[in-house]
């Protein structure tokens, strides 16, 4: 990271514990090995285990304490650095892209694979114990043109619950030359079901639009403005939703992963108005549950961010879709 970018990070994070964290700091969480990578940070409480791998720039393990990892890890890529011959290293896990896919043809002439400007790379990282008992890990990466920004994701594990707060922020080192977004992807290993809200007055037919494939990933159950998608026999597909209350959940057996996004700014959402997206690989391999912020432009020195929460809940595997939907709805305030 160049000197200007480091100064921007310091300006943004002045006063935060992360600036003081070194491996010799008594509050530091020391790196450990994880599945072939030599430097990974484990955040753990009595309820959950979280492991962040800076070399992949991703959260790679999320599970109940002593339980299975709900995130997919590609076994062929374990322990490997980003592929030099490719702009896309599909490690799995949870990550962020700063530019919406609908903008990629302007950078790459095609919308897949990701353009070289977004290629995978190692991130800087620090991890520490907060005074209140929480544990945090900060990932930092500088993206050059056209993003021209430092991107940060701070993962903080609740002291007693299987709940991770992800604070995301971009700070511009120079004027961005393309609209930016905080597009977060959580790749779930072999989920049976995905649930998400839809708007009664959605701009999309049935509350969603098909972005890839000829149909939704699998059969849908309508649960009063929440749809449940059965992925057991899903085909390769991607859909987008325009809900103003962005949350999306995936169930794998008796564990439900719920991602909720809070955007403290307004604007037009990417990809034709999508605040949520669901990608199903098909044949039960994996699914990606995705949240997108409104798009924004940054000038040098400006910054913008949002907050996600990722929570693990347990349920009976045979719970009906609509009963599970009722449990996942945000509480009325």
N, C-alpha and C positions, 0 to 999 in steps of 0.2 A: 504494500500500500504506500503511495507516495506521500510526501510531507504535507501537501495541501489537504489530502484526504484525512490524514491523521489529525490535523488541526481541526477539521470539521467535526470529526468524531468527538474530540475533546470538548469543543464548544457545545455540542449537543448533550454530552453525557457528564458534564462537570458536576461534581458532587455525588455521582453514583459510585456504588461500591466497586463496580467493574473496573474502574480506572486504577484502583489500588491493588487489584488482585494480581499477585505473582505467585509462582509455585512455592516460594518461601513464606508467603503470607499465611498466618495461622487460620485465616478464614477461607483459604483457597481449597477447592476440590481438585485433587491431582488427577491427571489423565491416567487411563488404563487401557489395556488391549481389549478389542472387541472384534471377534469374527475375522481376524486377519489384519485389521487396522491397529496400529500401535498406539494411536492417540485418540481416545474417546473419553467423554465425560458422562459419568453416571450420576443421576439425580434419583434419590430413593427415599421413600418413607415406608411406613407399615402397610400402606395400601397399594402402592404402585412403584414401578421401575421405569425410568426414562433414560435413554442413552443417545447422546448427540455425537456425531462423527464429523469433525471439521473437514476432513479430506473429501468427504462427499457433499459437505454443506447442508447436511440433513439430520433431522431427527430419525434415527434408524430403529429404535426399539421403544415401544410403548405397550405396557401390559400391566395387569394387576400383579401385585407382589407375588413372586413365585409362580405366576401364570404364564401363558403363552404370549408371544409378541403378536399384536393385532396387525402390525405393519408388515407388508411384504418386503423381504430382502432377497434380491436375485442371487441364488447360490453361485452362479457363474461369475459374479462380480465381487464376491466377498474379498475384502482386503486389497482390492485393486484401486489404483489411482484413476482419475478420469481418463477416458480413452482419447488419445491424441488424434487418432484418425477420424474421430466422430464428434459431432457437437452434442450428442445425446448419449448419456451413460445411464441406463434405466436401473439405477440401484434399487428403487423402491423408496420406502420411508415417507417423510413429510418434508416438502420444500416450497420455495417461492420463486415465481417468475415475475420480473418487473414490467413486462410488456405483454399485452393481451395477444392471443393467437391471431386475431383478425388483423393485427398490425404487422405480422411476420412477413407477408408477401411483399410489403414495401421495403423490407430489409433483406429478404432472401429470395424473392420472386415466387416462393411457395410457402404454404402454411405448415409444412412439416418436411424435414425435421427443423428444430429450433435454429435460428440464425446463429452465425459464429459469435456475434456479440453477446449471446446468452449462453455460450457453451459452458459445460460443467468445469468447475475449478475448486481448489481448496479454499476454505474460508479461514480467517483468523478466529481464535476462540479463547474465551476465559470462562472459568466457572468458580463459584464461591458460595459460602453459606451466608444468608442474610441474618441480621441480628434477631429477627422474630422467628427463626427456625426454618424459613423457606430456603430452598436451594435454587440457584439460577445458573444458566449458561448463556453466554452472549456469543453469537456468530456475527462476523463482520466481513463484508466483501465490497470491493470497489468494482463497479461496472464502467467500462469506457464508453465511447460513442456507440450508439446514440443516447444511452441512458445517462452517462456522465454523473453518476451518483454513488455514494456509499450506501449500501443496504445493510440493515441490522435486524436481527431476529433474536429476541431475548426470551428464553424458555424459563419459566419459574414454576416449580412444583409446589403445590399447596402442602403445608406441614403434615396434614392428616388425612387428605382425601386423594383419590385418583383423578386429580384435576390439574391441568397444565395451562397456565396463562402465557400467551405468546404476544409480546409487544413487538410490533413491526414498524420500522421507520426507514424512510429514504431522506438523505440530505444531499443536495446538489453541489458537486464540485465545479460544474459549469452548467450553462443552460442545456436542459434536455432538448433533443431535437425530435422526439417522438412522444406522444402522450404515454404516461406511465400508469400502472395500476399495481395494487398489492394482491396478486393472484396466488393463493395458497392451495396446495394440492396435498391431500393425505391419501396414500395408496394403501388400501386395506387388502389383506391377504384372504382370498376366497370367502367373501361375505355371502350370506344367504339372502340378505334383504337390505334395501336402502330406503330411508324415509326422508321426505322433505316437504316444506309447505309450498302451496301455490296460491296465487291471488285469485279471488272471485272475479275480478275485472281485468285479468291478465291480458296483455297484448298478444299472448301466444295461445294458439288453439289448445284447449285442455289444460292450460296453465304451464305448458312447456313447449319448446320447439326442438325438433330433431336436427342435430348439427352434424351427425355422422351416422351412416347406416340408413336403412329404410324405415325403421320403426324404433320405438322405445326399447331399452335393453331387455325387458321381460314384462310379464303380466302386471298390471297396475290394480291396486285396490284404493278406492276413493274413500277417505276417512274425514270428510268435512274440512276441506281446504288443506289437508295433508294427504299426500300420495305415498303409498308403499309399493315399491318395485321389487318383484321377486326375481332374484338373480340366479337361481339354481340352474336354469337352462337358458341363460341370457345369451344373446348374440352380441357381436362386436357393435357398439353403439355409443353415441354421446348425445346428451340432451342438455338444454339450458333453461333456467327458470328466472323469472323477474320478480320474485317475492321481495317485499320491502323489509321482511324480518328474516335475515339470512341465517338459517341453521340447516344442517344436514347431518344425517346419522346413518351408520352402517352396523348391522348386526351380524356377528360371527358366533354361531352357537348361542351361548348364554351371556356374551359380552357385547354391549352396544357402545360404539365410539361416536360421540356427539361433538360436532364442531359448530361453534357459534361465533359470528363475526359482529363487531361493533365498529361502524365507520363514523367518526366525528366530523365528517365533511360531506358535502353533497356534490352532485354532478351526474353526468351520463355514465351508465354502466357499459362495460365493453361488450364486444361480440353481439351487438344488436340489442343491448339492454339486459344482459345476464348478470345477476348477483350470485347465482349458484350454478354449478354444472356437475353432471355425473357422467363419468366415462366408465364403461364396462368392457373389459378385455374380451369377455366371452368365454364360453366353456368353463365358467367358474374359476378362472385363474385369479383375477383380482379386479378391483374397482377403485376408481379415484373419486373421492368426494371433495369438491372444490368450492372455495369462496372467492369472490372478486370484489374489490372496492370500486367505487366510481373512478373514472380516469381523471388525471390531473396533469398539469404542466408545472415544472419546477424551473426556476431561475437560480443562478449561482447563489449559494448560501441559504436558499429556502429549504424547508423540510416539511414532510407530511407523514403521518403514520396512522395505524389502526391497532386494534386489539382483538385477538382470538382467544377463545377458551376451547380446550380439548378435554373432554371428560369421558371416563369409562364408567358405564352403568352395567349392572347385572340384571338379567331377566330370565324367565323360564323359556327355553327354546321353543316351546309350543304356544307362547303367548300370541293372541290374535294380532294382526297388523294394526287394527284400529285401537285396541287397548294399549298397545305400545305407543301409538301416535299420541294418545291422550296423555301418556306419561311424559312425552318429550316436548309437548307444547310449552312455550314460555309462560310463566305465571303472569296473570294479569296484575298490572301495577295501578 
